[in-house]
Amino acid sequence: MDLVSGYKGVVGLVFGNENSSSNEDSYVERLLDRISNGKLAEDRRSAMIELQAIVAESRGAQLAFGAMGFPVMLAVLKEERDDVEMVRGALETLVGALTPIEHAKGPKNEVQPALMNTDLLSREADSISLLLSLLSEEDFYVRYYTLQLLTALLTNSPNRLQEAILTIPRGITRLMDMLMDREVIRNEALLLLTYLTREAEEIQKIVVFEGAFEKIFSIIKEEGGSEGGVVVQDCLQLLNNLLRTNASNQILLRETMGFDPVISILKLRGSTYNFTQQKTINLLSALETINLLMMGGTEADPGKDANKLTNKATLVQKKVLDHLLLLGVESQWAPVAVRCAALQCIGDLISGQPKNLDTLATKVLGEEPQMEPALNSILRILLRTSSMQEFIAADYVFKSFCEKNFDGQTMLASTLIPQPYSMTHAPFEEDVNMSFGSMLLHGLTLSENDGDLETCCRAASVLSHVLKDNVQCKERVIRIELEPPMPSLGASEPLMHRMVKYMALASSMKNKDGKSSTSGTLYVQPIILKLLVTWLADCPNAVHCFLDSRPHLTYLLELVSNSSATVCTRGLAAVLLGECVIYNKSNDNGKDAFTVVDTISQKLGLTSYFLKFDEMQKSFLFAPVKSAQPRKALTRSTAASMADIEDVDENDSSDQKDEDHPILSAIFDVQFVNLVKKLEGDIRESIVEVYSHPKSKVSVVPAELEQRSGESDGEYIKRLKTFVEKQCSEIQDLLSRNSLLAEDLAKTGGGSNSQPEQRVNGGLDRVQVEKLRRDLQEASQRLEILKTDKAKIESEASMYRNLAGKMESDLKSLSDAYNSLEQANLYLEKELRALKSGGPPTIPDVEAIKAAAREEAQKDSEAELNDLLVCLGQEQSRVEKLSARLLELGEDVDTLLEGIGDDVGLPEEGEEEED
């Protein structure tokens, strides 16, 4: 064999044991020689059995077989179809060569013979078409081992096998036919198709064309739906592969079989309290199918949005919301993973769909007399669950419900009616008959006594969704007043002030065991800060309410500068401070934007303040590319771990470099992150503007500088003196500001080595840049004015030049006319003098003129006559020369000249006669 010499000793080279591997090489080589060259059928079959056994047990034998065994096995499959035992043995040996042997863990770079053999076999010419042709064999084991072999090839080398199967006529059709075979073969074919259809759109379309949907749902029904075993899981995994990135397959399913078969899998059968791990996985797979249908296809698909809308509308028509509410809300005995997935599907189903939002808002769960709105039940789960994952999923429902749903937000906010202290601090068991708003207020204030503010922060997250982008709701909630625990403790306080108080308490919060709850602090304060940031955005009244209590501003300044607080907490506190500037419309001293900016400058320094934004933006929560991560596809390898999920591991928070809790990555969605980034830019610009243009303390009105009527000189001088003193005070204030800016700039320059990543366009630099920009703008304006004046002057100069030229031309014309008139005048004066002297007027001598003219004409005629005589003489000499030449040539000159000139003279004679 050709390959034997090329791969001789390959096992020894790889594994290092040269003697042992050499023995295995030679043993495998002898067995292959007996199979290919043996004469006795029994000996060949015996060699095949021995080869099969050693390949299944030894990695060295697998490697040796890969070096020289494939041509021999493929030859058996091609040429010995009639010998079923040999074909079976060859297929089993190939499966063994492609199956990894699990031993003790070796080094990471150790060669994997199974992977190498997979690659070698997939490269063999016509190997895939040969294996597919074996699927038509009658022998059960031949078809079974062939499917196992194809599955092993797909597991380790999917792309090459997918490409090969597409080029083989009826290749996929043969695989689809196996779904109608006996159960064992059907299950193997099903597993093979799940591998084959991953990320292969063309294969997905062909499989659907071959009737995959009908066969899949038929098998699921036969296996018992969600109560079935792993076969149902494989069917749903294949179904999800066909729908995940293929909008056309989703449309085909919707328009042919509809979504009823999918929804029926969600129906709980048998004992609804019994959730095995396999049943959980099956339900999770079915919920993943629902989620894929609501996605509508890939982002690149132009018809994705239309397909998504149609799918959501169809699912709601088919009452899928009832099944989702049963799994996610009513079935509290269901596993956490199922409840979370169902709540996520509810959020996706209502997101951006007004009709679906209304449907959820009107849903009522339970039976008389314990019926209550579905939203109330979801809120109760959110407040009471011990699972962080379930809290995140329930919170997502409210986020989806309130997103761009003005009417829904207003409806929920209208139920926020303060209850008596005894009611708001009642146990959770008594909240069944409460309205949504009362339950939410109950959650916001319940935890005050026991020091556990986790429930409060969950309720705060829901309230932030209710208030988002809705000024009307913000104004309404501002007016909510909460009663104190005891009348002797004072008057009622606004809900916003209570939230700030809880945020301050969170830093010293303890859990129920009495120990300091560090992990709780990591997300309680940021979530309450998120509520306040959302509340104050675009709402001046909320800013006014916040600043009504002077300690609030002091606390925020301390929180921003608190080194023990997380990066996220310090950054959000800085954003909240900035909102007190940009949305501050107050004119009251001590509450206006100028006061807040001055306080920030004095207590923190603008450089330090702006650095909090920079630190926050580097946090993983505010990463530049933060988008909704696609959910992982459920496979056999990941399904078990998904089904067993119970909660976010709070210990993971200690691994975060910036100490931010992992739950915040789910709570701080893309919209909130974008809001914070937008606010950061506005805050920087607004603070620079306010700081560089402080509030004017003196109203400079020209009328006030003039002496009033009836005002004595002494009073007028005194008033002017007061005015000048105030001006001097303002000037001193400005000088102190400039001094402070200079100090901060010096610190910034000197500290550049300690903070190399500090932004160049920090707050103080921006003040300087802003001043330079204004100077440049003023210079540009002056330059434009000068350019305009210059153009105007040049235009006027050109006009005057044209006018001067015209006047000069007119003057010349007048001068010429004047000279003519002067000459005429002299002539007339001469004649006048002649007349006065009595002599005759000067009359020209006509005869003398005629004689002179005649003499001139005669001279001209004589000159012309002389010229004619000269010409005639020249012509006469030419005639004489020509006549002499003609005589030399023998011509008679007189004959030639006869008659010439006669005709010329005739007209002259006729003319004389006429005369």
HELIX and SHEET records of a PDB file:
HELIX    1   1 ASP A    2  GLY A    6  1                                   5    
HELIX    2   2 VAL A   10  PHE A   15  1                                   6    
HELIX    3   3 GLU A   18  ASN A   37  1                                  20    
HELIX    4   4 ALA A   41  GLU A   57  1                                  17    
HELIX    5   5 ARG A   59  MET A   68  1                                  10    
HELIX    6   6 PHE A   70  GLU A   79  1                                  10    
HELIX    7   7 VAL A   84  ALA A   97  1                                  14    
HELIX    8   8 PRO A  113  ARG A  123  1                                  11    
HELIX    9   9 SER A  127  SER A  133  1                                   7    
HELIX   10  10 LEU A  134  SER A  136  5                                   3    
HELIX   11  11 PHE A  140  ASN A  156  1                                  17    
HELIX   12  12 PRO A  158  THR A  167  1                                  10    
HELIX   13  13 GLY A  171  ASP A  177  1                                   7    
HELIX   14  14 MET A  178  MET A  180  5                                   3    
HELIX   15  15 GLU A  183  LEU A  196  1                                  14    
HELIX   16  16 GLU A  201  PHE A  209  1                                   9    
HELIX   17  17 ALA A  212  GLU A  223  1                                  12    
HELIX   18  18 GLY A  225  GLU A  227  5                                   3    
HELIX   19  19 VAL A  230  ARG A  244  1                                  15    
HELIX   20  20 ALA A  247  GLU A  255  1                                   9    
HELIX   21  21 ASP A  260  ILE A  265  1                                   6    
HELIX   22  22 GLN A  277  MET A  295  1                                  19    
HELIX   23  23 LYS A  304  GLN A  317  1                                  14    
HELIX   24  24 VAL A  320  LEU A  325  1                                   6    
HELIX   25  25 LEU A  326  GLU A  330  3                                   5    
HELIX   26  26 VAL A  336  ILE A  350  1                                  15    
HELIX   27  27 PRO A  354  THR A  362  1                                   9    
HELIX   28  28 ALA A  374  ARG A  384  1                                  11    
HELIX   29  29 MET A  388  CYS A  402  1                                  15    
HELIX   30  30 PHE A  406  ALA A  413  1                                   8    
HELIX   31  31 TYR A  421  THR A  424  1                                   4    
HELIX   32  32 PHE A  428  GLU A  430  5                                   3    
HELIX   33  33 PHE A  436  THR A  445  1                                  10    
HELIX   34  34 LEU A  446  GLU A  448  5                                   3    
HELIX   35  35 GLU A  454  LEU A  467  1                                  14    
HELIX   36  36 VAL A  471  ILE A  478  1                                   8    
HELIX   37  37 PRO A  487  LEU A  489  5                                   3    
HELIX   38  38 LEU A  495  ALA A  506  1                                  12    
HELIX   39  39 THR A  518  LEU A  536  1                                  19    
HELIX   40  40 PRO A  540  LEU A  547  1                                   8    
HELIX   41  41 ARG A  550  VAL A  560  1                                  11    
HELIX   42  42 VAL A  567  ILE A  582  1                                  16    
HELIX   43  43 ALA A  593  LYS A  603  1                                  11    
HELIX   44  44 LEU A  606  GLN A  617  1                                  12    
HELIX   45  45 PHE A  620  PHE A  622  5                                   3    
HELIX   46  46 ARG A  636  ALA A  643  1                                   8    
HELIX   47  47 GLU A  650  ASP A  655  5                                   6    
HELIX   48  48 LEU A  664  ILE A  667  1                                   4    
HELIX   49  49 VAL A  670  SER A  692  1                                  23    
HELIX   50  50 PRO A  702  LEU A  705  5                                   4    
HELIX   51  51 ASP A  713  GLY A  750  1                                  38    
HELIX   52  52 GLY A  763  LYS A  836  1                                  74    
HELIX   53  53 VAL A  846  GLU A  888  1                                  43    
HELIX   54  54 VAL A  893  LEU A  897  1                                   5    
HELIX   55  55 ASP A  902  GLU A  914  1                                  13    
SHEET    1   A 2 VAL A 364  LEU A 365  0                                        
SHEET    2   A 2 GLU A 372  PRO A 373 -1                                        
SHEET    1   B 2 GLU A 481  LEU A 482  0                                        
SHEET    2   B 2 GLU A 493  PRO A 494 -1                                        
END                                                                             
